[in-house]
Amino acid sequence: MSRIRFLAAAAIPALIVSVCATATAAPAQAPAPQGAPNFLVIVADDLGWSDLGAFGGEIATPNLDALALSGVRFTGFHTAPTCSPTRSMLMSGVDNHEAGLGTMAELLSDATRGRPGYEGYLNDRVASIAELLHAGGYATVMAGKWHLGLTPDREPAARGFEHSFALLQGLSNHFGADQNEGWAKAGLAPSYRDDGKPAAFPVGSFSADYFADRLIGYLDAAAKAGDRRPFFAYLPFTAPHWPLQAPDETIARYKGRYDQGYEALRAARLARQKQLGLVPADAVAHVTEQVRPWASLSAGERAIEARKMEVYAAMVDRMDQNVGRVIAALKAQGRYDDTIILFFSDNGPEGNAIEAPSPRFKVARPGDTPPPGGPDAPQAPDPALGIDNSLANIGKPTSYVGYGPGWAQANSVPSWLVKGYTTEGGIRVSAFAAGKGVSGGGGRIATANLDVRDVAPTLLDYAGLKQPAQFAGHAILPHEGRSLRPVLSGGAAAVRSPTDTLGYELFFRRALRKGDWKVVYLPAGTNRYTRKGVSTGRWQLFDLAADPGETRDLATEQPARLAELVAAYDGYARAKGVVPLPAADPAPATPPGARP
């Protein structure tokens, strides 16, 4: 079914509808409820849980820290293990396997292609939060990464955003250098859309700067036109996602900062988290995986590794600077005091060793075969793309690196593993809320089990709107997330009871949370869904309240609880249509006391 494209009318709330053939009309825009707040949702890309100063980091993030400390920080906010599945849950309020991103579009395989919930784009079983808020009287704008569909009927302009400047794929060069002929011939040139029309990123601009420019421009234009509708502003940065690149003057601020290595950084951040009360005083960090000890590296290797972290820190720093610019613009417009701000990362930090563009980010076409090696496969540089990863060039537009597992696991401390995994290192992210109606001050911390599926129902709740059973002439799935309003207002400590469950699955890696307890299953064997030395091929059980680093597997000690949670995961997988592990790969071992 085709979708409807919303366009803007500057001064008067109106809906101009462009309809593809056979499309049904969407609800006309109604006046917003009296006193409805504005929403600013900011999403970082691959940010580590401990990167922000307010979460124990040493990177200069004064603007984000000020917001976090004025509101409430979440130590138990969870997402999917990677970006597009998380974004589907953010937009829809339902599980990624129902919203269309049961796996990433770039990694659809014979086992998943064509299955319901694995369309590779935000599907028609859901209405996006932008669509619902727009129909309820909100102005809706976004600038940044979309990653929820490449075709005109799946772009932001077709899913409820009046104004949008969007990167459609999952990543791009942060200075726009991947828009030249060589990248296009390799199928790696990104796609940008400006209000639904093909656009180009201005080469030489930095991604975080330009996305903030565009969002501020939309808000300023509305203010000048006298448009006083409440707004939903969505700012999904591509920083600090690889390739690691940043302006020279920002990188220079971190020269020499990381020369002591990732083990030292990891220890310092964990100590700071304990001081801040973010983790228990006796919290133990999970052992690092697949990391060469810093002392074993040569002087040249250490210099390169330290440089990578310097550039990464500069990307986080620059993102923070641009958040400050957006906040300043809202204050200048007189709209800050009526705005609720949510900030979070889309998943944990990237732990793969990346030295070149990945073919999995080529423009996806129906029938494409996924790249070999699976989601964690390293890539070799392509000389035709003009990549220079020498020490002096790292961070510049012609470099293309990630920072690898050592820094990633320092940045996710005390958690286990990184992006792509259903362990806490992959799905627990730094997150906070601030602004109107958020009870904060004094560094309030909420430890409750919260989830990205909670964002859409939270915004509707504050907006005074109800989710309809149908949208654009067809039924939509009801939100399964919970409104976070009781936690944000300070009226409750949690939105879930100890008996409520939340399931997670990606790349056949599984997890389920029930109260403080969590089970994890990572496939074992020589298949493309595992990483050597990490996977056990059996279910593991953890008590996250006592062990946030998932360091003590209690499966043998508590077989009955293990069986209970595994059975709950099986129920989740059936209800959401999760594709099982292919028969050619090892099946998970049945835990004691659980039914096969």
C-alpha positions in Angstrom: 0.0 0.0 0.0 1.4 3.4 -0.8 1.8 6.1 1.8 0.8 9.7 2.0 3.3 12.5 1.9 2.9 15.4 4.2 4.2 18.8 3.2 4.4 22.0 5.1 2.2 25.1 5.1 4.3 27.7 6.9 1.8 29.9 8.8 -1.5 28.0 8.8 -1.8 24.4 9.9 -2.8 22.6 6.7 -2.3 19.3 5.0 -1.3 19.1 1.4 -1.7 15.5 0.3 0.3 13.9 -2.5 -1.2 10.4 -3.1 0.2 7.5 -5.0 -2.2 5.4 -7.0 -4.7 3.4 -5.0 -3.8 5.1 -1.7 -6.5 6.0 0.8 -6.7 9.4 2.4 -5.0 9.9 5.8 -6.8 11.7 8.6 -6.9 15.4 8.2 -4.8 17.4 10.7 -6.8 18.2 13.8 -6.0 21.1 16.2 -3.5 20.0 18.8 -4.9 19.6 22.4 -4.7 22.7 24.5 -1.3 23.0 26.3 0.3 20.1 24.3 4.1 20.3 24.7 6.8 20.3 22.1 9.0 17.3 21.7 12.7 17.1 20.8 14.0 13.6 20.3 17.8 13.4 19.8 19.4 10.0 18.8 23.1 9.4 18.8 24.5 6.7 16.5 26.6 4.0 18.2 27.3 6.1 21.3 28.9 4.2 24.2 27.0 3.9 27.5 29.8 5.7 29.4 30.8 8.4 26.8 28.9 11.4 28.2 30.3 13.1 31.2 26.9 12.6 33.0 27.5 8.8 32.5 31.1 8.7 33.6 33.0 9.8 30.5 35.8 12.3 30.1 34.7 13.7 26.7 33.6 17.3 26.8 29.8 17.1 26.6 28.7 20.1 28.7 25.4 20.7 26.9 24.2 17.1 27.1 25.4 16.9 30.7 23.5 20.0 31.7 20.3 18.6 30.2 20.8 15.2 31.8 21.5 16.6 35.2 18.5 18.9 35.0 16.2 16.0 34.3 16.5 12.3 34.9 19.1 9.8 33.7 18.1 6.3 32.9 20.5 3.4 33.7 18.2 0.7 32.3 17.1 2.1 28.9 17.3 -0.6 26.2 17.2 -0.7 22.4 17.7 -3.3 19.7 21.3 -4.3 19.1 21.6 -2.3 15.9 20.3 0.9 14.3 17.4 0.3 11.9 15.6 -2.2 14.2 15.9 0.3 17.0 14.5 3.1 14.8 11.6 0.9 13.7 10.7 0.5 17.4 11.1 4.2 18.1 8.8 5.2 15.3 6.2 2.5 15.8 6.1 1.7 19.5 6.1 -2.1 18.7 8.6 -4.8 18.3 11.0 -4.6 15.4 9.9 -8.0 14.1 6.4 -6.6 13.7 7.4 -3.1 12.4 9.4 -4.5 9.4 13.0 -4.6 10.7 13.2 -8.2 12.0 16.7 -7.9 10.7 18.6 -5.1 8.9 17.7 -4.7 5.2 21.3 -5.0 4.3 21.5 -8.4 6.0 18.3 -10.1 4.7 19.1 -13.8 3.9 17.3 -16.8 2.5 16.1 -17.5 6.0 14.5 -14.1 6.5 13.7 -12.6 3.1 10.0 -12.4 2.3 8.9 -13.2 5.8 6.3 -11.0 7.5 8.1 -8.4 9.7 11.3 -8.8 7.7 10.4 -6.3 4.9 13.5 -4.3 5.5 11.5 -1.0 5.9 9.0 0.5 8.3 5.9 -1.4 7.1 2.2 -0.7 6.9 1.2 -2.6 10.0 2.3 0.5 11.9 1.8 4.2 11.9 4.9 6.2 12.7 4.8 8.5 15.7 5.3 11.4 13.3 2.2 10.4 11.4 0.1 10.2 14.6 1.4 13.5 16.0 0.9 15.3 12.7 -2.7 14.1 12.5 -3.1 15.3 16.0 -2.1 18.9 15.2 1.7 18.8 15.5 4.3 20.3 13.2 6.8 17.5 12.4 10.4 18.0 11.3 13.5 15.9 11.2 17.1 16.2 10.1 19.5 13.2 10.1 19.6 9.5 9.6 16.4 7.6 8.6 17.4 4.0 7.7 13.8 2.8 7.5 13.3 2.6 3.8 14.8 3.7 0.5 11.8 4.2 -1.8 9.6 7.3 -2.1 6.7 5.7 -0.2 9.0 4.7 2.7 10.9 8.0 3.2 10.3 10.5 6.0 8.2 12.7 3.8 5.8 9.8 3.3 5.7 8.8 7.0 4.5 11.9 8.6 7.3 14.5 8.5 6.3 17.9 7.0 9.9 18.9 6.6 12.9 16.5 6.5 16.5 16.4 5.4 17.4 12.7 5.6 20.1 10.2 4.9 18.2 7.1 3.8 21.0 4.5 4.4 22.7 3.6 7.6 25.9 5.7 7.2 27.8 8.0 5.0 31.1 10.0 5.0 30.6 12.8 7.6 32.1 15.3 5.2 30.1 14.2 2.1 33.2 12.8 0.4 31.4 9.6 -0.6 29.3 11.3 -3.2 32.0 11.3 -5.9 32.0 9.1 -9.0 34.2 6.3 -7.5 31.8 5.7 -4.6 28.8 5.7 -6.9 30.4 3.1 -9.2 31.0 0.9 -6.1 27.4 1.2 -5.2 28.3 2.9 -1.9 27.1 6.4 -2.6 24.5 7.4 0.0 21.0 8.7 -0.8 19.8 12.0 0.7 16.2 13.4 0.5 15.1 17.0 1.1 11.4 17.1 1.7 11.1 13.9 -0.3 13.2 15.1 -3.2 16.6 13.8 -4.2 19.3 16.0 -2.6 23.0 16.1 -2.0 24.9 16.6 1.2 27.1 19.8 0.9 30.6 18.4 0.5 32.9 19.8 3.2 30.2 20.4 5.8 30.3 18.1 8.9 27.3 15.9 9.4 26.4 17.0 13.0 26.8 20.6 12.0 24.6 20.4 9.0 21.9 18.3 10.5 21.6 20.8 13.4 21.6 23.6 10.8 18.7 22.1 9.0 16.7 21.4 12.1 17.2 24.9 13.5 16.2 26.2 10.1 12.9 24.4 10.2 12.2 25.7 13.7 13.3 29.2 12.9 11.2 29.3 9.7 8.1 28.2 11.7 8.7 30.8 14.4 9.1 33.6 11.8 5.9 32.5 10.0 3.9 32.6 13.3 3.2 28.9 13.2 2.5 28.2 16.9 1.6 24.5 16.6 3.4 22.3 19.0 6.3 20.5 17.2 7.9 17.1 17.1 11.5 17.6 16.2 13.6 14.5 15.5 17.4 14.9 15.4 19.0 11.5 14.6 22.7 12.3 14.3 25.1 10.0 12.4 27.8 10.7 14.9 29.8 9.0 16.3 29.1 6.1 13.8 32.1 5.1 11.7 33.8 6.2 9.6 35.6 8.1 12.3 35.9 11.7 11.0 35.7 15.1 12.6 36.9 18.7 12.1 40.6 19.2 12.8 40.1 21.8 15.5 37.9 19.5 17.5 40.2 16.5 17.2 43.1 18.7 18.4 41.4 19.0 21.8 42.0 15.3 22.5 45.6 14.9 21.3 47.4 12.7 23.8 44.3 12.1 25.9 44.1 8.4 25.2 47.8 7.4 25.1 47.4 5.2 28.2 45.2 2.8 26.3 41.7 1.3 26.5 42.3 -0.7 29.7 43.1 2.5 31.5 40.1 4.3 30.1 37.8 1.4 31.0 39.0 1.4 34.6 38.7 5.2 34.9 35.2 5.2 33.5 34.0 2.4 35.8 35.4 4.2 38.8 33.6 7.4 37.8 30.3 5.6 37.3 30.5 4.2 40.8 31.2 7.7 42.1 28.1 9.0 40.3 25.9 6.2 41.6 25.2 4.9 38.1 26.3 1.3 38.9 26.6 -0.5 42.3 29.8 0.2 44.2 30.8 -3.5 43.9 30.0 -3.7 40.1 32.4 -5.9 38.2 33.1 -5.2 34.5 32.8 -8.1 32.1 36.0 -9.4 30.7 37.0 -7.8 27.4 36.7 -10.0 24.3 39.1 -10.2 21.4 41.3 -7.4 22.5 45.1 -7.3 22.4 46.5 -6.0 25.6 47.7 -2.4 25.2 51.2 -3.3 26.4 51.5 -5.8 23.6 51.1 -3.2 20.9 54.0 -1.6 19.2 54.6 2.1 19.6 53.2 2.6 16.0 50.1 0.5 16.8 49.4 2.4 20.0 49.7 5.8 18.1 47.1 4.7 15.5 44.8 3.2 18.2 45.0 6.4 20.3 44.4 8.5 17.3 41.2 6.6 16.5 39.8 7.3 20.0 40.8 11.0 19.7 38.7 11.3 16.6 35.8 9.4 18.2 35.9 11.7 21.2 35.9 14.7 18.8 32.8 13.4 17.1 31.0 13.1 20.4 32.2 16.5 21.4 31.0 18.0 18.1 27.6 16.4 18.5 27.3 18.0 22.0 28.2 21.4 20.6 25.3 21.1 18.1 22.9 20.0 20.7 23.8 23.2 22.5 23.1 25.2 19.3 19.6 23.6 19.0 18.8 24.3 22.7 20.0 27.9 22.2 17.7 28.3 19.2 14.7 27.0 21.2 15.4 29.4 24.0 15.7 32.3 21.5 12.4 31.4 20.0 10.8 31.2 23.5 9.9 27.5 23.0 12.4 25.8 25.3 10.2 25.9 28.4 7.4 24.1 26.6 9.6 21.3 25.3 10.2 17.8 26.5 13.6 16.5 25.4 14.5 12.8 25.1 18.1 11.7 24.3 19.5 8.2 23.7 21.8 6.2 21.6 20.4 3.7 19.0 22.5 0.8 20.3 25.8 0.1 22.0 29.3 1.1 20.6 30.6 -0.5 17.4 33.2 -3.2 18.3 34.2 -4.5 14.9 37.6 -3.8 13.4 36.7 -1.5 10.5 39.2 -0.4 7.9 37.1 0.2 4.9 33.5 0.6 3.7 31.3 -2.5 4.0 29.5 -3.9 1.0 26.5 -4.5 3.2 25.8 -0.7 2.9 25.5 -0.8 -0.9 22.1 0.4 -2.1 20.0 -2.6 -1.4 17.9 -4.0 -4.3 15.4 -6.8 -4.3 17.1 -10.2 -4.6 20.5 -8.9 -3.5 22.6 -11.5 -1.8 23.9 -10.5 1.6 27.7 -10.0 1.8 29.7 -13.0 3.0 30.8 -13.3 6.6 27.7 -11.9 8.3 27.2 -8.8 10.4 30.7 -8.8 12.0 32.8 -9.5 8.9 35.9 -7.2 8.4 36.3 -5.5 5.1 39.4 -4.8 3.0 40.1 -1.3 1.7 39.2 -0.6 -2.0 42.0 1.5 -3.5 39.6 2.9 -6.1 37.9 4.8 -3.4 41.0 6.8 -2.4 41.0 5.7 1.2 44.1 6.7 3.2 44.1 5.3 6.8 47.6 6.4 7.6 48.2 7.9 11.1 48.3 11.5 9.9 45.1 11.1 7.8 42.8 9.4 10.3 39.9 11.6 11.0 40.0 13.4 7.6 37.4 12.9 4.9 39.6 10.4 3.0 40.1 8.1 6.0 37.7 5.3 6.8 38.1 3.5 10.1 36.3 2.3 13.2 37.9 2.2 16.6 37.7 -1.5 17.3 36.8 -3.8 20.2 39.2 -2.3 22.8 37.8 1.2 22.8 34.2 0.0 22.3 34.3 -2.3 25.3 35.8 0.6 27.4 33.0 2.8 26.3 30.3 0.2 27.2 31.8 -0.6 30.6 30.8 -2.4 32.7 28.6 -4.2 30.1 29.2 -7.4 28.2 30.1 -6.9 24.5 29.0 -4.3 22.0 26.7 -3.3 19.2 25.1 -6.3 17.4 24.6 -8.4 20.5 21.6 -8.9 22.8 24.0 -8.6 25.8 23.8 -5.3 27.8 26.8 -3.9 25.9 24.7 -4.1 22.7 21.3 -3.0 24.0 21.7 -0.9 27.1 22.4 2.7 26.1 22.9 6.1 27.7 19.6 7.9 27.9 17.9 10.8 29.7 14.8 13.0 29.7 14.7 16.7 30.5 12.4 19.7 30.1 8.7 20.4 30.7 7.1 18.1 33.1 10.3 16.1 33.8 11.0 16.0 37.5 14.8 16.3 37.9 17.5 18.4 39.4 20.1 17.1 41.8 21.2 14.4 39.3 18.1 12.2 39.6 18.7 8.6 38.3 16.0 6.1 37.3 17.1 2.5 37.4 13.9 1.0 36.0 13.8 -1.3 33.0 12.8 1.0 30.1 12.8 0.5 26.4 12.8 2.4 23.1 9.3 0.9 22.4 8.2 3.2 25.2 9.0 6.4 23.3 6.0 6.6 21.0 3.3 5.9 23.7 5.1 8.5 25.9 4.9 11.2 23.3 1.2 10.5 22.6 0.4 10.5 26.3 2.0 13.9 26.9 0.4 15.2 23.7 -3.0 14.3 25.0 -3.7 12.0 22.0 -4.8 8.4 21.7 -3.5 5.9 19.3 -6.2 5.0 16.8 -7.1 1.4 15.8 -6.8 2.4 12.1 -4.7 4.9 10.2 -4.8 5.8 6.5 -7.6 3.4 6.0 -6.1 0.3 7.5 -5.6 -1.4 10.9 -2.4 -0.7 12.8 -0.8 -2.6 15.6 -1.4 -1.2 19.1 1.6 0.2 21.0 3.2 -2.4 23.2 5.5 0.1 24.9 4.5 1.9 28.1 4.3 5.6 28.6 7.3 6.8 30.6 5.3 9.7 32.1 5.1 8.2 35.6 8.9 7.9 35.7 9.6 11.3 34.1 7.2 13.1 36.5 8.8 11.4 39.5 5.5 9.8 40.4 6.7 6.2 40.0 10.0 4.3 39.9 9.0 2.0 37.1 6.5 1.4 34.3 6.8 -2.4 34.4 6.1 -4.9 37.1 8.7 -7.7 38.0 6.5 -10.1 36.0 6.5 -8.2 32.8 8.8 -9.4 30.0 10.6 -7.8 27.1 12.2 -9.9 24.3 15.1 -9.1 22.0 16.4 -10.9 18.9 18.7 -9.9 16.1 21.0 -12.0 13.9 19.6 -15.1 15.8 21.1 -13.7 19.0 18.4 -13.8 21.7 17.5 -12.3 25.1 14.6 -11.8 27.4 14.3 -9.6 30.4 11.9 -10.2 33.3 12.3 -8.0 36.3 15.9 -7.9 37.2 16.5 -11.3 35.5 17.7 -11.8 31.9 18.5 -14.8 29.7 20.9 -14.6 26.8 21.5 -17.0 23.9 24.3 -16.5 21.4 24.6 -19.0 18.6 27.8 -21.2 18.7 29.7 -23.0 16.0 31.3 -21.9 12.7 28.5 -19.8 11.4 28.1 -16.2 10.5 26.0 -15.3 13.5 28.8 -15.8 16.1 32.2 -14.3 17.0 35.0 -16.6 18.0 35.4 -16.9 21.7 32.1 -15.2 22.6 29.3 -17.6 21.9 28.4 -20.6 24.1 25.5 -22.1 22.1 23.4 -22.3 25.3 21.1 -20.1 27.3 22.8 -18.1 30.1 21.0 -16.5 33.1 22.0 -13.2 34.8 20.8 -11.1 37.7 21.2 -7.6 36.4 20.5 -5.8 39.7 23.5 -7.5 41.3 25.6 -8.0 38.1 25.1 -5.3 35.5 28.2 -6.6 33.7 26.7 -10.0 33.1 29.8 -11.6 34.6 28.1 -14.5 36.6 26.1 -17.0 34.7 23.5 -18.5 37.1 22.0 -21.0 34.7 23.3 -24.0 36.6 22.4 -22.6 40.0 18.8 -21.6 39.1 17.5 -24.1 36.5 13.9 -23.4 37.3 14.2 -19.7 36.7 16.2 -20.3 33.6 13.5 -22.6 32.2 10.8 -20.0 33.1 12.6 -17.3 31.2 13.5 -19.4 28.2 9.8 -20.5 27.9 8.9 -16.8 28.0 11.3 -16.1 25.2 9.8 -18.9 23.2 6.4 -17.3 23.7 7.7 -13.9 22.6 9.3 -15.4 19.5 6.1 -17.1 18.4 4.0 -14.0 19.1 6.3 -11.7 17.1 7.1 -14.0 14.2 10.8 -14.3 15.0 12.5 -16.5 12.3 14.3 -19.4 14.1 17.9 -20.2 13.6 18.3 -22.0 10.2 18.4 -25.8 10.5 22.0 -25.9 9.1 23.2 -24.0 12.2 23.4 -25.4 15.7 20.1 -25.2 17.7 20.3 -23.8 21.3 20.7 -26.4 24.0 17.6 -27.0 26.0 18.1 -25.8 29.5 17.4 -28.2 32.4 13.7 -28.2 33.3 12.7 -26.6 30.0 10.5 -28.2 27.4 12.3 -28.9 24.1 
